[in-house]
Amino acid sequence: MTNLIQAAVPGQSLTDSPKNPPWERPSEMSSLEDVVTHYVTRLADESVMDDMAMVFKLGADLETVVETLHTAGAMKGMHTVEAGMLAGPVIASFLKSMLATYDIDAPERSVDPDTQMEEREHMRISTLLDAAMAQAKEEDSGTELLQEMSDVAPQVEGEQEAPMPEMPVEQEEGTMAMDEPMADQGNGIMSRGAV
C-alpha cells in the first residue's frame, strides 16, 4: 500500500523553481548543423562505434536507435525535439555507412509494413473462420468446408486465440437500463440533461 503522506501534492510540479529540468531551459545547440555535427562527431569515435556495432549485431534497427539517440539528447537539453527529428535521417545514414565498415547491414525498421499487413490479414481470416465455426448450429458439409479452410489458412507465429464473440448481458431486475432517462439530473455545467 502506498503511503499517502509522502505522495506528491496536487500542483506540486507547478510550484517547483522554473528551469529545473534540462528540457525547460534553452537548448545548448540552436542550429540543425550543430546538432548533426554533435552526433556525427560522437558516433565517429571508435569505442562508441564498437558498442553500437554490438547493439546492431544483437538485432537493433536504425529507426529505433536514432529515435532513442535524439530523444535522450532532447531530454538532456542539448537540442530541441524538432531539431533531433530533423537531424535523424542524416544521423541514420551516417550510422548505416559506419556499420558497413563492420560488415553489418542494419535494417531501417524492425517491422516491415507489408509483412505486418499480411500477418494481420492472416489473423483476420483465421479469426473469422473460427468464429463462423463456433456459431454453426450443427455439423454439416458447410462446417466441414470451414474446418478445411481453417486447417489450410496460413498460421502466423505467436497467433493469439480468436476473441470470444460478445454475449448479450442480461440486466438484473434492480438496475436501470442505459436507455432509460434518469430522473432530475440537475442544471450544473457537468449535468447530462438537455441544454
C-alpha positions in Angstrom: 0.0 0.0 0.0 1.3 3.5 -0.8 2.0 6.0 1.9 -0.4 8.9 1.1 1.5 11.2 3.4 4.6 11.0 1.2 2.7 11.3 -2.0 3.1 14.4 -4.2 0.7 17.2 -3.5 -1.5 18.1 -6.5 0.0 21.0 -8.3 3.5 20.5 -6.8 5.2 20.5 -10.2 3.8 24.0 -10.8 5.4 25.3 -7.6 9.0 24.0 -8.4 11.5 26.6 -9.3 11.4 27.1 -13.1 14.0 25.7 -15.5 14.9 22.9 -13.1 14.7 20.1 -15.6 17.1 20.4 -18.6 14.3 20.4 -21.2 12.8 23.5 -19.7 15.9 25.5 -20.3 17.0 26.9 -23.7 18.8 24.2 -25.7 22.6 24.2 -25.9 22.6 23.8 -29.7 20.2 26.0 -31.7 21.1 25.2 -35.3 20.4 21.9 -37.1 24.0 21.9 -38.4 25.3 21.9 -34.8 23.0 19.0 -33.9 24.2 16.9 -36.8 27.8 17.7 -36.2 27.5 16.8 -32.5 26.0 13.3 -33.2 28.4 12.6 -36.2 31.4 13.6 -34.1 30.2 11.4 -31.2 29.4 8.4 -33.4 32.8 8.7 -35.3 34.6 7.7 -32.1 35.9 4.1 -32.5 34.9 3.0 -29.0 31.4 4.3 -29.5 31.0 2.6 -32.8 32.3 -0.7 -31.3 29.5 -0.6 -28.8 27.0 0.5 -31.5 28.0 -2.4 -33.7 27.3 -4.8 -30.8 23.8 -3.3 -30.5 23.1 -3.8 -34.2 24.6 -7.4 -34.1 22.0 -8.1 -31.4 19.2 -7.1 -33.7 18.6 -3.3 -33.3 17.2 -1.3 -36.2 18.3 2.2 -37.4 14.9 3.9 -36.7 14.7 2.9 -33.1 18.4 3.6 -32.3 18.3 7.1 -33.9 15.0 8.0 -32.2 16.4 6.9 -28.8 19.6 9.0 -29.5 17.8 12.2 -30.3 15.2 11.8 -27.6 18.0 11.4 -25.0 19.7 14.5 -26.4 16.5 16.5 -26.1 15.9 15.3 -22.5 19.4 16.4 -21.6 18.7 19.9 -23.0 21.2 19.6 -25.8 18.7 20.4 -28.6 15.0 20.7 -29.2 12.9 17.7 -30.0 12.3 19.1 -33.5 16.0 19.6 -34.2 16.6 16.0 -33.2 13.8 14.8 -35.5 15.2 16.8 -38.4 18.7 15.5 -37.8 17.5 11.9 -37.6 17.8 10.9 -41.3 21.3 12.3 -41.6 22.4 10.5 -38.4 20.8 7.3 -39.7 22.6 7.4 -43.0 26.0 8.2 -41.3 25.4 5.3 -38.8 24.5 2.9 -41.7 27.7 3.8 -43.6 29.8 3.4 -40.4 28.2 0.0 -39.7 29.1 -1.1 -43.3 32.7 -0.9 -42.2 31.9 -3.6 -39.6 30.1 -5.7 -42.3 26.8 -5.1 -40.6 23.7 -4.4 -42.8 21.5 -2.6 -40.3 17.8 -2.7 -41.2 15.9 0.6 -41.5 13.0 -0.8 -39.4 12.5 -3.9 -37.3 9.0 -4.4 -38.7 8.2 -4.5 -42.5 4.8 -2.8 -43.1 3.9 -5.2 -45.9 4.7 -8.2 -43.8 2.8 -6.7 -40.8 -0.3 -6.1 -43.0 -0.1 -9.7 -44.4 0.1 -11.1 -40.9 -3.0 -9.0 -39.8 -4.9 -10.4 -42.8 -4.0 -13.9 -41.9 -5.1 -13.4 -38.3 -8.3 -11.8 -39.5 -9.3 -14.7 -41.8 -8.4 -17.2 -39.1 -10.5 -15.4 -36.6 -13.4 -15.1 -39.0 -13.3 -18.9 -39.8 -13.0 -19.8 -36.1 -16.0 -17.5 -35.2 -18.1 -18.9 -38.0 -17.4 -22.5 -36.9 -18.3 -21.5 -33.3 -21.6 -20.1 -34.3 -22.6 -23.0 -36.5 -25.6 -24.8 -35.0 -24.9 -28.3 -36.5 -22.1 -30.0 -38.2 -22.7 -30.4 -41.9 -20.8 -30.1 -45.2 -20.6 -26.3 -44.6 -18.8 -26.6 -41.3 -16.5 -29.3 -42.8 -15.6 -26.8 -45.5 -14.9 -24.1 -42.9 -12.7 -26.6 -40.9 -10.8 -27.5 -44.1 -10.3 -23.8 -44.8 -9.1 -23.2 -41.2 -6.7 -26.0 -41.4 -5.2 -24.7 -44.7 -5.2 -21.0 -43.7 -1.7 -19.7 -43.0 -0.9 -19.7 -39.3 1.0 -16.7 -38.0 3.7 -17.4 -35.4 2.6 -16.2 -32.0 -1.0 -16.1 -33.1 -3.4 -15.5 -30.3 -6.7 -17.3 -29.9 -9.7 -15.8 -31.5 -11.7 -13.5 -29.2 -14.9 -14.9 -28.0 -18.0 -13.3 -29.5 -19.7 -11.0 -27.1 -22.8 -12.4 -25.5 -25.6 -10.1 -24.6 -25.6 -9.2 -21.0 -28.8 -9.8 -19.2 -29.9 -7.0 -16.9 -30.6 -7.6 -13.3 -34.0 -6.6 -12.0 -32.8 -3.9 -9.6 -30.6 -2.0 -12.1 -31.7 0.7 -14.5 -31.0 0.3 -18.3 -28.7 2.8 -20.0 -31.5 3.9 -22.4 -33.9 4.8 -19.6 -33.8 8.5 -18.7 -32.5 9.5 -15.2 -34.7 11.5 -13.0 -33.8 15.1 -12.1 -30.2 15.4 -13.3 -29.6 18.9 -12.1 -28.7 22.1 -14.0 -24.9 22.2 -13.4 -22.3 22.6 -16.1 -21.4 18.9 -15.9 -25.0 17.6 -15.9 -26.1 15.2 -18.6 -29.5 16.8 -19.1 -30.7 18.7 -22.2 -29.1 22.1 -22.8 
